Amino acid sequence: MTNKKLFAFALCIPLFALSQNESENKQFIDRDTTKAKLVYVNTSRVDDLLEKQKRINSNTVSVFRIQIYSGNRNGSTEAQERFNEIYPEDKAETSYEQPYFKTKVNVFRTRLDAERTLKNYKKYFKNAFIFEEVIPIDKL
């Protein structure tokens, strides 16, 4: 039994000798003494892009539009031509949003105005619907 105690004691002595004291541990635990440094790299190109984004965002408006068609190019062109024949005073445009060509008509300030007009369009374009879009003011 004494041999076992002596053997265990002999194993513990090197562990105590190699362990760190409290002051050495404190430098790793105390976060107030260590300051993080953030390095910010900025170029004139980044500033130019940020400025351009600000200009673009400030000149936009949220509107309601009616979409009368979404599909291939030929169908979109046909829908726009048919719309222009039926409603020559209203504005129609075709845009490409991958993978579809979309024919959108008119611009409305309120959803109520768009819903009133949608009733008339539904007679000729059964799949027409209202959606909200953010567009540049220049496009109005």
Backbone as a ProteinNet text record, in pm:
[ID]
protein_1_A
[PRIMARY]
MTNKKLFAFALCIPLFALSQNESENKQFIDRDTTKAKLVYVNTSRVDDLLEKQKRINSNTVSVFRIQIYSGNRNGSTEAQERFNEIYPEDKAETSYEQPYFKTKVNVFRTRLDAERTLKNYKKYFKNAFIFEEVIPIDKL
[TERTIARY]
82.6	0	87	192.9	281.3	352.1	377.6	439.8	346.1	216.6	120.1	113.1	114.3	109.6	235.8	348.2	474.8	479.9	429.4	426.9	335.8	217.9	123.5	183.8	252.3	316.4	427.8	500.9	610.6	557.3	440.3	380.3	327	278.1	219.4	322.6	441.7	544.3	577.2	598.6	627.1	508.8	387.9	271	266.9	293.3	293.7	408.7	519.1	635.6	616.9	545	526.4	403.8	317.3	196.4	232	147.2	171.8	119.5	180.6	130.4	15.1	-51.8	-172.7	-145.7	-31.9	-3	15.9	68.3	83.8	-51.4	-145.4	-279.4	-359.5	-331.6	-409.8	-401.4	-287.9	-275.2	-365.3	-400.4	-489	-636	-666.8	-805.5	-856	-772.5	-814.6	-827.6	-950.2	-974.8	-960.4	-962.7	-951.1	-812.3	-713.3	-576.8	-545.2	-622.2	-597.6	-695.8	-647.3	-731.6	-726.3	-843.1	-849.7	-830.9	-760	-737.2	-810.4	-890.9	-963.5	-899.1	-855	-791.1	-892.8	-928.4	-1025.9	-952.5	-966.6	-902	-1008.8	-988.6	-1085.5	-1014.1	-1075.7	-1019.2	-1116.3	-1069.7	-1156.9	-1264.9	-1237.3	-1336.6	-1455.8	-1429.3	-1537	-1620.8	-1555.2	-1628.1	-1715.3	-1663.5	-1740.9	-1865.5	-1849.8	-1963.7	-2067.8	-2023.2	-2116.7	-2193	-2124.6	-2189.1	-2291.2	-2256.8	-2349	-2473.1	-2455.4	-2568.6	-2661	-2604.9	-2686.1	-2769.3	-2707.9	-2781.4	-2895.2	-2869.9	-2972.3	-3088.7	-3058	-3163.4	-3246.6	-3188.4	-3262.8	-3358.1	-3341	-3425.5	-3521.9	-3572.5	-3666.4	-3797.5	-3900	-4032.3	-4099.4	-4181.6	-4254.2	-4390.5	-4421.9	-4546.8	-4612.2	-4735.2	-4806.6	-4818.9	-4799.6	-4808.6	-4893	-4934.6	-5011.7	-4928.1	-4912.7	-4839.7	-4942.7	-4937.2	-5036.1	-4981.3	-4848	-4790.4	-4652.7	-4621.8	-4489.6	-4461.5	-4355.6	-4322.8	-4212.5	-4229.8	-4124.5	-4133.2	-4033.9	-4023.7	-4140.1	-4173.9	-4281.6	-4414.8	-4444.6	-4570.1	-4575.1	-4463.1	-4457.2	-4478.3	-4417.2	-4434.7	-4579.6	-4639.8	-4780.3	-4871.3	-4845.6	-4927.9	-4915.2	-4794.7	-4775.3	-4846.1	-4836.2	-4903.5	-5054.9	-5105.5	-5250.5	-5296.9	-5219.3	-5254.1	-5255.2	-5155.6	-5148.1	-5264.7	-5315.8	-5432.7	-5558.6	-5574	-5695.6	-5691.8	-5577.5	-5561.4	-5446.6	-5466.2	-5354.9	-5306.9	-5389	-5349.9	-5266.6	-5263.6	-5189.2	-5050	-4959.7	-4819.1	-4795.1	-4726	-4688.6	-4540.6	-4476	-4333.9	-4303	-4201.3	-4155.7	-4017.6	-3997.6	-3866.6	-3828.1	-3700.7	-3650.8	-3598.5	-3660	-3613.1	-3594.7	-3473	-3436.9	-3523.7	-3583.7	-3578.2	-3699.7	-3774	-3899.3	-3896.6	-3972.2	-4002.4	-4135.2	-4143.6	-4264.5	-4317.1	-4447.5	-4511.6	-4586.2	-4544.6	-4600.9	-4667.6	-4776.9	-4850	-4879	-4879.9	-4917.6	-4838.1	-4851.8	-4790.4	-4896.4	-4920.1	-5024.1	-4963.8	-5012.6	-4964.4	-5024.2	-5149.6	-5216.5	-5263.7	-5278.4	-5326	-5472.2	-5549.9	-5690.9	-5707.1	-5627.7	-5632.3	-5595.9	-5496.4	-5453.7	-5563.4	-5633.2	-5739.8	-5856.2	-5888.8	-5996.3	-5961	-5839.9	-5796.5	-5782.1	-5740.7	-5722.9	-5853	-5964.9	-6094.9	-6117	-6079.6	-6094.8	-5997.8	-5875.3	-5774.3	-5804.4	-5871	-5900.5	-5992.6	-6067.9	-6156.4	-6075.6	-5958.7	-5876.2	-5754.1	-5706.1	-5586.6	-5621.9	-5657.4	-5709.3	-5606.5	-5479	-5374.7	-5313.2	-5371.2	-5315.9	-5325.6	-5224.7	-5226.2	-5148.2	-5168.9	-5103.7	-4980.1	-4874.2	-4754.8	-4693.6	-4614	-4546.6	-4403.5	-4357	-4223.5	-4160	-4031	-3956	-3888.1	-3920.3	-3865.9	-3800.1	-3708.5	-3649.3	-3754.8	-3742.6	-3837.6	-3831.6	-3714.9	-3700.4	-3789.8	-3824.7	-3904.2	-4051.1	-4093.1	-4232.1	-4250.8
-118.6	0	124.9	125.8	241	260.1	149.7	160.3	233.4	205.3	270.3	419.9	456.6	598.1	669.3	603.4	661.1	678.3	581.6	587.9	701	715.8	822.7	958.9	972.1	1097.1	1133.5	1032.6	1054.9	1102.7	1059.6	1103.8	1246.4	1286.7	1419.2	1529.9	1502.6	1606.3	1672.6	1599.2	1666.5	1751.2	1708.2	1785.5	1921.5	1924.5	2051.5	2140.6	2079.9	2158.1	2222.1	2156.6	2207.2	2296.9	2300.9	2384	2531.1	2618.6	2762.6	2823.9	2933.3	3000.9	3094.7	3154.6	3235	3361.5	3423.9	3547.7	3522.4	3406.6	3374.9	3350.1	3287.2	3262.3	3390.6	3488.1	3609.6	3685.8	3683.8	3757.8	3700	3573	3513.7	3529.8	3541.5	3549.5	3692.9	3786	3924.2	3988.7	4009.5	4062.2	4214.3	4282.8	4427.7	4473.9	4390.5	4432	4415	4332.2	4307.6	4388.3	4472	4552.9	4493.7	4476.5	4427.7	4544.6	4520.8	4625	4588.5	4681.8	4663.1	4751.4	4687.9	4762	4775.5	4897.9	4926.1	4974.1	4897.3	4932.8	4989.3	5110.7	5175.7	5232	5215.5	5269.4	5367.9	5444.2	5541.9	5471.4	5353.4	5277.5	5238.3	5195	5160.3	5283.7	5396.5	5520.9	5560.4	5542.6	5575.3	5487.6	5358.6	5267.1	5298.9	5331.2	5367.9	5495.3	5590.6	5716.5	5692.5	5608.6	5575.8	5506.2	5414.7	5344	5440.6	5538.7	5638.4	5718.9	5757	5834.1	5752.5	5626.3	5540.6	5521.8	5495.3	5470.7	5594.1	5711.2	5830.9	5873.3	5824.4	5863.6	5753.3	5677.4	5570	5591.9	5525.1	5534.4	5397.5	5364.4	5238.2	5260.2	5179.6	5193.6	5056.5	5058.2	4934.9	4926	4805.4	4782.4	4659.2	4642.6	4524.5	4446.8	4318	4230.3	4149.5	4155.8	4085.3	3956.6	3941.3	3820.6	3792.7	3663.5	3618.4	3487.5	3484.7	3363.2	3389	3333.9	3348	3482.5	3511.2	3641.2	3664.3	3563.2	3579.4	3609.1	3537.2	3559.1	3696.4	3742.4	3874.1	3984	3967.2	4064.7	4067	3949	3941	4006.8	3982.6	4042.6	4195.1	4245.8	4390.7	4451.1	4386.7	4437.3	4434.4	4327.3	4316.6	4423.2	4444.6	4547	4685.4	4716.2	4846.2	4868.1	4759.5	4771.2	4802.5	4733.8	4749.7	4879.4	4911	5029.8	5115.6	5188.1	5264.9	5380.1	5427.6	5540.3	5496.9	5367.7	5318.4	5270.6	5278.1	5244	5095.3	5026	4885.2	4869.6	4781.5	4755.7	4610.1	4561	4423.8	4427.4	4343.5	4334.3	4187	4163.2	4026.7	4007.2	3916.2	3875.2	3724.8	3684	3547	3448	3352.1	3311.5	3357.6	3456.5	3495.2	3637.8	3656.9	3790.1	3829.1	3950.2	3994.3	4121.5	4123.9	4242.5	4311.3	4434.3	4511.9	4636.1	4676.5	4792.3	4890.2	5018.1	5128.6	5135.6	5248.9	5273.4	5339.8	5282.8	5335.2	5373.5	5482	5529.8	5449.2	5407.9	5331.2	5197.2	5103.1	4970.1	4976.6	5064.3	5078.7	5119.6	5214.7	5254.2	5137.4	5062.1	4947	4841.1	4818.3	4718.1	4759	4885.3	4933.3	4907.6	4937.4	4918.7	4770.5	4691	4546.8	4480.7	4527	4468.8	4480.6	4594.2	4612.5	4523.3	4511.7	4432.3	4283.1	4238	4094.9	4042.6	4131.6	4089	4030.9	4087.6	4045.8	3965.1	3986.6	3916.9	3848.3	3722.2	3647.6	3630.4	3623.6	3599.2	3726.8	3840.4	3967.5	3976.2	4040	4057.5	4183.6	4228.9	4349.8	4309.9	4388.4	4367.7	4503	4505.1	4627.7	4625.2	4741.2	4749.8	4882.9	4882.1	5004.8	5044.5	5164	5210.2	5345.6	5381.2	5515.7	5621.7	5735.6	5844.4	5885.4	5876	5912.1	5828.9	5709	5618.4	5658.2	5741.3	5786.7	5884.1
0	0	0	73	77.7	-56.4	-124.3	-255.6	-354.2	-344.8	-432.3	-403.1	-274.8	-237.9	-284	-266.3	-307.7	-459.3	-530.6	-676.2	-723.3	-664.4	-699.9	-668.9	-555.1	-515.9	-614.9	-658.3	-752.2	-887.6	-926.4	-1052.4	-1042.8	-927	-909.9	-902.6	-856.2	-841.2	-975	-1084.3	-1211.6	-1261.1	-1233.3	-1276.8	-1208.2	-1078.9	-1005.8	-1051.4	-1083.7	-1122.7	-1260.6	-1348.7	-1484.5	-1499.4	-1401.2	-1414	-1405.1	-1463.2	-1464.5	-1336	-1298.2	-1180	-1219	-1122.3	-1144	-1224.9	-1204	-1275.9	-1425.3	-1461.9	-1602.9	-1667.8	-1597.5	-1650.6	-1664.2	-1579.9	-1577.4	-1709.1	-1775.3	-1900.8	-2009.7	-2001.3	-2100	-2061.8	-1936.6	-1889.6	-1887.4	-1846.5	-1832.2	-1970.3	-2016.2	-2149.6	-2155.7	-2042.4	-2041.3	-2081.7	-2058.1	-2089	-2237	-2308.1	-2449	-2532.1	-2620.5	-2708	-2848.1	-2907.5	-3045.1	-3139.5	-3246.5	-3345.1	-3472.6	-3522.5	-3646.9	-3752	-3857.5	-3964.8	-4077.2	-4114	-4217.4	-4342.1	-4447.8	-4572.8	-4663.9	-4710	-4795.9	-4918	-5030.2	-5152.8	-5213.8	-5306.7	-5371.5	-5453.1	-5503	-5580.8	-5493.1	-5371.9	-5279.3	-5247.8	-5225	-5198.9	-5317.8	-5438.8	-5558.9	-5570.3	-5543	-5550.2	-5443.5	-5323.1	-5217.2	-5252	-5308.8	-5348.9	-5459.4	-5553.3	-5662.1	-5608.1	-5513.7	-5453.6	-5380.3	-5312	-5242.7	-5341.2	-5452.5	-5554.4	-5612.8	-5639.9	-5698.9	-5601.8	-5477	-5378.8	-5349.9	-5356.7	-5321.7	-5432.6	-5554.3	-5666.4	-5707.5	-5613.4	-5644.1	-5572.1	-5623.3	-5563.6	-5573.7	-5475.6	-5475.2	-5540.9	-5642.8	-5717.6	-5734.8	-5782.3	-5814.7	-5965.6	-6018	-6161.6	-6185.7	-6308.6	-6348.2	-6448.4	-6422.2	-6514.1	-6590.4	-6722.6	-6803.3	-6864.4	-6866.2	-6924.7	-6865.4	-6853.5	-6813.9	-6886.1	-6964.3	-7039.1	-7138.3	-7262.1	-7362.8	-7434.5	-7515.6	-7583.1	-7679.8	-7758.3	-7856.4	-7788.8	-7684.3	-7612.1	-7549.3	-7499.6	-7437.9	-7541.4	-7657.8	-7766	-7812.8	-7827.4	-7868.6	-7766.2	-7638.6	-7533.7	-7535.4	-7557.1	-7561.4	-7682.6	-7799.4	-7918.8	-7902.5	-7846.7	-7823.4	-7725.1	-7619.3	-7520.8	-7585.5	-7668.4	-7734.7	-7831.3	-7891.7	-7979	-7899	-7785.3	-7704.4	-7624.5	-7565.6	-7480.9	-7533.9	-7641.8	-7699.7	-7610.8	-7518.7	-7433.1	-7312.4	-7283.5	-7166.3	-7206.4	-7111.7	-7134.5	-7103.4	-7192.2	-7171.8	-7202	-7129.3	-7153.9	-7126	-7193.9	-7175.3	-7111.9	-7011.3	-6946.8	-6936.2	-6915.9	-6902.3	-6761.6	-6690	-6557.8	-6566.1	-6568.8	-6597.8	-6521.6	-6583.7	-6724.5	-6805.2	-6757.8	-6822.5	-6876.8	-6986.3	-7035.3	-6973.1	-6920.4	-6850.9	-6915.1	-6939	-6994.2	-6880.7	-6852.7	-6742.2	-6800.7	-6737.4	-6788	-6676	-6715.2	-6626.5	-6497.5	-6431.8	-6301.8	-6215.8	-6096.4	-6007.4	-5873.9	-5820.9	-5691.2	-5576.1	-5590	-5483.5	-5537.5	-5450.4	-5488.6	-5532.6	-5472	-5506.6	-5653.2	-5699.1	-5840.4	-5931.5	-5891.6	-5971.1	-5976.7	-5866.6	-5864.7	-5953.7	-5957.3	-6045.8	-6192.2	-6228.3	-6366.8	-6400.2	-6303.2	-6325.2	-6368.6	-6315.9	-6354.3	-6504.9	-6562.8	-6707.8	-6784.8	-6736.9	-6807	-6802	-6696.7	-6679.9	-6789.8	-6854.1	-6963	-7078.4	-7102.6	-7215.7	-7175.5	-7054.8	-7005.4	-6873.6	-6881.5	-6765.2	-6653.3	-6687.4	-6586.8	-6530.9	-6559.5	-6512.2	-6360	-6299.3	-6153.9	-6116.8	-5992.9	-5941.2	-5862.8	-5876.3	-5794.6	-5762.8	-5657.6	-5615.3	-5666.8	-5712.4	-5770.3	-5730.5	-5712.4	-5685.2	-5815.3	-5863.1	-5990.1	-5974.5	-6063.5	-6057.9	-6093.1	-6033.8	-6059.1	-6206.2	-6268.2	-6409.6	-6500.2	-6457.6	-6538.9	-6542.6	-6449.9	-6446.9	-6558.4
[MASK]
++++++++++++++++++++++++++++++++++++++++++++++++++++++++++++++++++++++++++++++++++++++++++++++++++++++++++++++++++++++++++++++++++++++++++++

